[in-house]
Amino acid sequence: MEIKKVLVVGAGTMGHSIAQVYATAGIEVNLIDINEDSLNRAMILIKSNLNTLAEFERVKKNEISNILNRINPSTNLKDAAQGVDLVVEAVSEVPDLKEKVFSQLDEFCSENTILASNTSSLDIFKIVKVKKPERLVIQHWFAPPHIIPLVEIVAGRKTSKDTVELSVKLIERLGKKPVVLKKYIDSFIVNRIQNAISGVVFELLLRRIATPEMIDVAIKHSLGIRLPIVGVVQTMDFTGLDLISDITKSKGIEISLIKNRVDQGHLGAKTSKGFYDYGNMSEEEILRKRDRQYLKILSHLEKIDAFEPI
């Protein structure tokens, strides 16, 4: 199935930017909102986004008008739902509202239309009832969608493999990076990790251990440099799984994922295998490759004054 026409429901923070991404890829988009002012604001923001992208040669300046012309703003959901191949729902995270929107989409759209939600905080598969639930899927974007590459794809128990595969190919066609979760879990990958970080931040602030500025300086000058290169799992390979094992044991915790690797002698970068397999590279080679990447990131961040608050 080729996606030729898309309906985006909700022209707010996420919706307008998602519509822009599809239009930039040459796909006709109907952008729906109940508020005419929201639609006008959305089109202004999309034009501004495109001009910013053009500064960085992410789009061609002479293509902006064509992209804008592929977006059709409207307040009439029934008309806008006709003939679309995919719907992306991006309304507020309110269960009753989601249920109402999908009930209308189920009525107005073809039974072959893929119905996707941008939610990450609600189990849409329990809230929503539609004919042919095999076409219902979550495609969770990250703000701002026209810049951030990741899209988390999550299937329900009744979502078909075809729907998931189509979603992956479509997201790749848009130039984005899809990640398919093995099964539904609240908040998925990124927000689940981010929520854990937020909990610690609130504790530090409430106990007056650090100021907001101190926390951000600390993170920017440490994790902010490392995470783009080694992520959060591969970081453990460079810490050393044996060291992590000792630390967790001292706290009365044993993690089988770590213990099993340590027992096999897979300690991370120092043994060329941990969570990742480094293909028999020496520790010196692995560390040199990592450090060169770190220095590239650090030099760039210093050059653009990234360590200063916006």
WOCORGI-V607382 format. One record per run of one state. SS is the DSSP state (h for helix, s for strand, l for the rest). FROM is the first residue (numbers start at 1). LEN is the number of residues. If there is no record, write none. Layout:
ss:SS from:FROM len:LEN
ss:SS from:FROM len:LEN
This chain:
ss:l from:1 len:4
ss:s from:5 len:5
ss:l from:10 len:5
ss:h from:15 len:10
ss:l from:25 len:3
ss:s from:28 len:5
ss:l from:33 len:3
ss:h from:36 len:20
ss:l from:56 len:5
ss:h from:61 len:9
ss:l from:70 len:1
ss:s from:71 len:4
ss:l from:75 len:2
ss:h from:77 len:4
ss:l from:81 len:5
ss:s from:86 len:4
ss:l from:90 len:5
ss:h from:95 len:14
ss:l from:109 len:5
ss:s from:114 len:4
ss:l from:118 len:6
ss:h from:124 len:4
ss:l from:128 len:5
ss:h from:133 len:3
ss:s from:136 len:6
ss:l from:142 len:8
ss:s from:150 len:6
ss:l from:156 len:5
ss:h from:161 len:13
ss:l from:174 len:3
ss:s from:177 len:4
ss:l from:181 len:9
ss:h from:190 len:17
ss:l from:207 len:5
ss:h from:212 len:9
ss:l from:221 len:2
ss:h from:223 len:8
ss:l from:231 len:3
ss:h from:234 len:6
ss:l from:240 len:1
ss:h from:241 len:10
ss:l from:251 len:5
ss:h from:256 len:8
ss:l from:264 len:4
ss:s from:268 len:1
ss:h from:269 len:3
ss:l from:272 len:1
ss:s from:273 len:1
ss:l from:274 len:3
ss:s from:277 len:1
ss:l from:278 len:5
ss:h from:283 len:21
ss:l from:304 len:7
